[in-house]
Amino acid sequence: MASGASLLVFGVTGLGEIAPGDDLASLIAEQAALIDGDVVVVTQKIVSKAEGRTVRIDPSDPDAKRALAESEAVRVLRRRDDLVITETRHGFVCANSGVDLSNVADGWAALLPVEPDRSARRLRDGIRARTGVEVAVVISDTFGRAWRQGVTDVAIGCAGIRAVIEFAAERVATEICVVDEVASAADLVMGKARGVPVAVVRGLDAAFLGEGAVTEEVVRPHGEDLFR
Amino acid sequence: MASGASLLVFGVTGLGEIAPGDDLASLIAEQAALIDGDVVVVTQKIVSKAEGRTVRIDPSDPDAKRALAESEAVRVLRRRDDLVITETRHGFVCANSGVDLSNVADGWAALLPVEPDRSARRLRDGIRARTGVEVAVVISDTFGRAWRQGVTDVAIGCAGIRAVIEFAAERVATEICVVDEVASAADLVMGKARGVPVAVVRGLDAAFLGEGAVTEEVVRPHGEDLFR
């Protein structure tokens, strides 16, 4: 017997090429028939583009990307070949401080949003203002992991959804990072063609919704981190 | 405009309490109306129970769980308080070697399956034999991560689905760990009540299906690992 809980995950396209100053909330609201409780997952790349978080870079200079990544970092954890694992100002540990040359115009690089949780709140508020619909927003990016090959999408910002939720099973409490799981679920409809910059996760347990923030709930404080 | 790709994720219940020797493939096939291309995500706990991978433990002995975790490990990476981060024989880096006292009978602990990829193949083959339906199987477990708070579900075994898939975007190739994203998506319908031990992800891009193995594709070789 299938249980009551079920999710629908679908991609949203048709937003066009995003430029600085574009009103992402309006573009998304026009392309997706959103309903209350939807979680709108937006890839970091289009948020950064709309917020003007792109910079010129010389793609023929092998040191330019590393220098840019280091300028976006508060700390370098590891270096190998052209890869640098850094900690960003937000506290994220990722490759190249999230600096990314894919899916941006040649000669440009995209940086992470300055405050991704605030970006998410702005999108959530914008969608509410334009449609009257109360959605949650997750801003996703693609991070590597220690010990496991292959990257997955995780949340770098959120609004209207709790980032980490504690479940009490028998004798054991588990804190699940729901927003990272949402970002991963969304990537399954985005991943095959990077022309899908937004996805909707519909049907998520309403208990997961509420105020949340990735930087406060997901970034592990230094003193509690065994691998930094 | 919603894009063509969409996923349905739903939980499967009604399997009852699982005991050693139970035929999980039959139980799942009876409870879910599976169709070709479905990805059946099965939590490690019930696979371990069906395979008899449970051992007695004295829950009042604070050292018993740690001793058991260390006996299941090939290496201890970190220790703090009652937490031990180990590398298992499979190469997984996780808390307590995956030894788990939740959702098992009092006085018992569940260990990871000996060969989770083989367990997944057996389930896939069993479902095919009983129903004629060609599904993929992912065996999921809940792991912590470096640098990020909260746990997420990841894949520890798979069959009928490629674990890591390379996508070529402009100028940049990305290897996505699809099976971990599938495990995370499934957890969103399992997580709130640990009484949902199986979920189905329906509608996954057929290009993701094929032969795959977590231990070969996802476990990062020591020489390539910057954090071990």
HADDOCK unambig.tbl for C-alpha pairs under 7 A between the chains (distance, minus, plus):
assign (segid A and resid 1 and name CA) (segid B and resid 12 and name CA) 5.93 0.50 0.50
assign (segid A and resid 1 and name CA) (segid B and resid 13 and name CA) 5.75 0.50 0.50
assign (segid A and resid 1 and name CA) (segid B and resid 14 and name CA) 6.02 0.50 0.50
assign (segid A and resid 1 and name CA) (segid B and resid 31 and name CA) 4.61 0.50 0.50
assign (segid A and resid 1 and name CA) (segid B and resid 32 and name CA) 5.79 0.50 0.50
assign (segid A and resid 2 and name CA) (segid B and resid 10 and name CA) 6.74 0.50 0.50
assign (segid A and resid 2 and name CA) (segid B and resid 11 and name CA) 5.64 0.50 0.50
assign (segid A and resid 2 and name CA) (segid B and resid 12 and name CA) 4.47 0.50 0.50
assign (segid A and resid 2 and name CA) (segid B and resid 13 and name CA) 6.06 0.50 0.50
assign (segid A and resid 2 and name CA) (segid B and resid 32 and name CA) 6.23 0.50 0.50
assign (segid A and resid 3 and name CA) (segid B and resid 10 and name CA) 6.98 0.50 0.50
assign (segid A and resid 3 and name CA) (segid B and resid 11 and name CA) 5.17 0.50 0.50
assign (segid A and resid 3 and name CA) (segid B and resid 12 and name CA) 5.52 0.50 0.50
assign (segid A and resid 3 and name CA) (segid B and resid 13 and name CA) 5.83 0.50 0.50
assign (segid A and resid 5 and name CA) (segid B and resid 10 and name CA) 6.08 0.50 0.50
assign (segid A and resid 5 and name CA) (segid B and resid 11 and name CA) 6.29 0.50 0.50
assign (segid A and resid 5 and name CA) (segid B and resid 189 and name CA) 5.70 0.50 0.50
assign (segid A and resid 6 and name CA) (segid B and resid 9 and name CA) 5.45 0.50 0.50
assign (segid A and resid 6 and name CA) (segid B and resid 10 and name CA) 4.25 0.50 0.50
assign (segid A and resid 6 and name CA) (segid B and resid 11 and name CA) 6.68 0.50 0.50
assign (segid A and resid 6 and name CA) (segid B and resid 189 and name CA) 6.33 0.50 0.50
assign (segid A and resid 7 and name CA) (segid B and resid 8 and name CA) 5.71 0.50 0.50
assign (segid A and resid 7 and name CA) (segid B and resid 9 and name CA) 4.97 0.50 0.50
assign (segid A and resid 7 and name CA) (segid B and resid 10 and name CA) 6.39 0.50 0.50
assign (segid A and resid 8 and name CA) (segid B and resid 7 and name CA) 5.71 0.50 0.50
assign (segid A and resid 8 and name CA) (segid B and resid 8 and name CA) 4.74 0.50 0.50
assign (segid A and resid 8 and name CA) (segid B and resid 9 and name CA) 6.44 0.50 0.50
assign (segid A and resid 9 and name CA) (segid B and resid 6 and name CA) 5.45 0.50 0.50
assign (segid A and resid 9 and name CA) (segid B and resid 7 and name CA) 4.97 0.50 0.50
assign (segid A and resid 9 and name CA) (segid B and resid 8 and name CA) 6.43 0.50 0.50
assign (segid A and resid 10 and name CA) (segid B and resid 2 and name CA) 6.71 0.50 0.50
assign (segid A and resid 10 and name CA) (segid B and resid 3 and name CA) 6.96 0.50 0.50
assign (segid A and resid 10 and name CA) (segid B and resid 5 and name CA) 6.09 0.50 0.50
assign (segid A and resid 10 and name CA) (segid B and resid 6 and name CA) 4.25 0.50 0.50
assign (segid A and resid 10 and name CA) (segid B and resid 7 and name CA) 6.40 0.50 0.50
assign (segid A and resid 11 and name CA) (segid B and resid 2 and name CA) 5.63 0.50 0.50
assign (segid A and resid 11 and name CA) (segid B and resid 3 and name CA) 5.14 0.50 0.50
assign (segid A and resid 11 and name CA) (segid B and resid 5 and name CA) 6.30 0.50 0.50
assign (segid A and resid 11 and name CA) (segid B and resid 6 and name CA) 6.68 0.50 0.50
assign (segid A and resid 12 and name CA) (segid B and resid 1 and name CA) 5.90 0.50 0.50
assign (segid A and resid 12 and name CA) (segid B and resid 2 and name CA) 4.49 0.50 0.50
assign (segid A and resid 12 and name CA) (segid B and resid 3 and name CA) 5.52 0.50 0.50
assign (segid A and resid 13 and name CA) (segid B and resid 1 and name CA) 5.73 0.50 0.50
assign (segid A and resid 13 and name CA) (segid B and resid 2 and name CA) 6.09 0.50 0.50
assign (segid A and resid 13 and name CA) (segid B and resid 3 and name CA) 5.86 0.50 0.50
assign (segid A and resid 14 and name CA) (segid B and resid 1 and name CA) 6.04 0.50 0.50
assign (segid A and resid 31 and name CA) (segid B and resid 1 and name CA) 4.63 0.50 0.50
assign (segid A and resid 32 and name CA) (segid B and resid 1 and name CA) 5.78 0.50 0.50
assign (segid A and resid 32 and name CA) (segid B and resid 2 and name CA) 6.27 0.50 0.50
assign (segid A and resid 93 and name CA) (segid B and resid 147 and name CA) 6.56 0.50 0.50
assign (segid A and resid 102 and name CA) (segid B and resid 169 and name CA) 6.83 0.50 0.50
assign (segid A and resid 102 and name CA) (segid B and resid 170 and name CA) 5.81 0.50 0.50
assign (segid A and resid 102 and name CA) (segid B and resid 171 and name CA) 6.39 0.50 0.50
assign (segid A and resid 102 and name CA) (segid B and resid 172 and name CA) 5.97 0.50 0.50
assign (segid A and resid 103 and name CA) (segid B and resid 170 and name CA) 6.19 0.50 0.50
assign (segid A and resid 146 and name CA) (segid B and resid 146 and name CA) 6.84 0.50 0.50
assign (segid A and resid 146 and name CA) (segid B and resid 227 and name CA) 6.01 0.50 0.50
assign (segid A and resid 147 and name CA) (segid B and resid 93 and name CA) 6.56 0.50 0.50
assign (segid A and resid 147 and name CA) (segid B and resid 219 and name CA) 6.52 0.50 0.50
assign (segid A and resid 147 and name CA) (segid B and resid 220 and name CA) 5.34 0.50 0.50
assign (segid A and resid 147 and name CA) (segid B and resid 225 and name CA) 6.26 0.50 0.50
assign (segid A and resid 147 and name CA) (segid B and resid 227 and name CA) 6.99 0.50 0.50
assign (segid A and resid 148 and name CA) (segid B and resid 218 and name CA) 5.26 0.50 0.50
assign (segid A and resid 148 and name CA) (segid B and resid 219 and name CA) 5.12 0.50 0.50
assign (segid A and resid 148 and name CA) (segid B and resid 220 and name CA) 5.11 0.50 0.50
assign (segid A and resid 149 and name CA) (segid B and resid 217 and name CA) 6.99 0.50 0.50
assign (segid A and resid 149 and name CA) (segid B and resid 218 and name CA) 4.67 0.50 0.50
assign (segid A and resid 149 and name CA) (segid B and resid 219 and name CA) 6.15 0.50 0.50
assign (segid A and resid 149 and name CA) (segid B and resid 220 and name CA) 5.31 0.50 0.50
assign (segid A and resid 150 and name CA) (segid B and resid 164 and name CA) 6.04 0.50 0.50
assign (segid A and resid 150 and name CA) (segid B and resid 175 and name CA) 4.94 0.50 0.50
assign (segid A and resid 150 and name CA) (segid B and resid 176 and name CA) 4.78 0.50 0.50
assign (segid A and resid 150 and name CA) (segid B and resid 177 and name CA) 4.52 0.50 0.50
assign (segid A and resid 150 and name CA) (segid B and resid 218 and name CA) 6.77 0.50 0.50
assign (segid A and resid 151 and name CA) (segid B and resid 175 and name CA) 6.15 0.50 0.50
assign (segid A and resid 151 and name CA) (segid B and resid 176 and name CA) 4.78 0.50 0.50
assign (segid A and resid 151 and name CA) (segid B and resid 177 and name CA) 5.56 0.50 0.50
assign (segid A and resid 152 and name CA) (segid B and resid 176 and name CA) 5.89 0.50 0.50
assign (segid A and resid 152 and name CA) (segid B and resid 177 and name CA) 5.93 0.50 0.50
assign (segid A and resid 152 and name CA) (segid B and resid 181 and name CA) 6.51 0.50 0.50
assign (segid A and resid 164 and name CA) (segid B and resid 150 and name CA) 6.04 0.50 0.50
assign (segid A and resid 167 and name CA) (segid B and resid 192 and name CA) 6.72 0.50 0.50
assign (segid A and resid 169 and name CA) (segid B and resid 102 and name CA) 6.80 0.50 0.50
assign (segid A and resid 169 and name CA) (segid B and resid 194 and name CA) 6.88 0.50 0.50
assign (segid A and resid 170 and name CA) (segid B and resid 102 and name CA) 5.79 0.50 0.50
assign (segid A and resid 170 and name CA) (segid B and resid 103 and name CA) 6.15 0.50 0.50
assign (segid A and resid 171 and name CA) (segid B and resid 102 and name CA) 6.38 0.50 0.50
assign (segid A and resid 172 and name CA) (segid B and resid 102 and name CA) 5.93 0.50 0.50
assign (segid A and resid 175 and name CA) (segid B and resid 150 and name CA) 4.94 0.50 0.50
assign (segid A and resid 175 and name CA) (segid B and resid 151 and name CA) 6.14 0.50 0.50
assign (segid A and resid 176 and name CA) (segid B and resid 150 and name CA) 4.79 0.50 0.50
assign (segid A and resid 176 and name CA) (segid B and resid 151 and name CA) 4.77 0.50 0.50
assign (segid A and resid 176 and name CA) (segid B and resid 152 and name CA) 5.90 0.50 0.50
assign (segid A and resid 177 and name CA) (segid B and resid 150 and name CA) 4.54 0.50 0.50
assign (segid A and resid 177 and name CA) (segid B and resid 151 and name CA) 5.56 0.50 0.50
assign (segid A and resid 177 and name CA) (segid B and resid 152 and name CA) 5.94 0.50 0.50
assign (segid A and resid 181 and name CA) (segid B and resid 152 and name CA) 6.52 0.50 0.50
assign (segid A and resid 181 and name CA) (segid B and resid 184 and name CA) 4.74 0.50 0.50
assign (segid A and resid 181 and name CA) (segid B and resid 185 and name CA) 5.90 0.50 0.50
assign (segid A and resid 181 and name CA) (segid B and resid 188 and name CA) 6.98 0.50 0.50
assign (segid A and resid 182 and name CA) (segid B and resid 185 and name CA) 6.66 0.50 0.50
assign (segid A and resid 184 and name CA) (segid B and resid 181 and name CA) 4.74 0.50 0.50
assign (segid A and resid 184 and name CA) (segid B and resid 184 and name CA) 6.41 0.50 0.50
assign (segid A and resid 184 and name CA) (segid B and resid 185 and name CA) 6.57 0.50 0.50
assign (segid A and resid 185 and name CA) (segid B and resid 181 and name CA) 5.89 0.50 0.50
assign (segid A and resid 185 and name CA) (segid B and resid 182 and name CA) 6.67 0.50 0.50
assign (segid A and resid 185 and name CA) (segid B and resid 184 and name CA) 6.56 0.50 0.50
assign (segid A and resid 185 and name CA) (segid B and resid 185 and name CA) 4.49 0.50 0.50
assign (segid A and resid 188 and name CA) (segid B and resid 181 and name CA) 6.98 0.50 0.50
assign (segid A and resid 189 and name CA) (segid B and resid 5 and name CA) 5.72 0.50 0.50
assign (segid A and resid 189 and name CA) (segid B and resid 6 and name CA) 6.33 0.50 0.50
assign (segid A and resid 192 and name CA) (segid B and resid 167 and name CA) 6.70 0.50 0.50
assign (segid A and resid 194 and name CA) (segid B and resid 169 and name CA) 6.88 0.50 0.50
assign (segid A and resid 217 and name CA) (segid B and resid 149 and name CA) 6.99 0.50 0.50
assign (segid A and resid 218 and name CA) (segid B and resid 148 and name CA) 5.25 0.50 0.50
assign (segid A and resid 218 and name CA) (segid B and resid 149 and name CA) 4.66 0.50 0.50
assign (segid A and resid 218 and name CA) (segid B and resid 150 and name CA) 6.77 0.50 0.50
assign (segid A and resid 219 and name CA) (segid B and resid 147 and name CA) 6.53 0.50 0.50
assign (segid A and resid 219 and name CA) (segid B and resid 148 and name CA) 5.12 0.50 0.50
assign (segid A and resid 219 and name CA) (segid B and resid 149 and name CA) 6.15 0.50 0.50
assign (segid A and resid 220 and name CA) (segid B and resid 147 and name CA) 5.34 0.50 0.50
assign (segid A and resid 220 and name CA) (segid B and resid 148 and name CA) 5.11 0.50 0.50
assign (segid A and resid 220 and name CA) (segid B and resid 149 and name CA) 5.30 0.50 0.50
assign (segid A and resid 225 and name CA) (segid B and resid 147 and name CA) 6.24 0.50 0.50
assign (segid A and resid 227 and name CA) (segid B and resid 146 and name CA) 6.01 0.50 0.50
assign (segid A and resid 227 and name CA) (segid B and resid 147 and name CA) 6.97 0.50 0.50
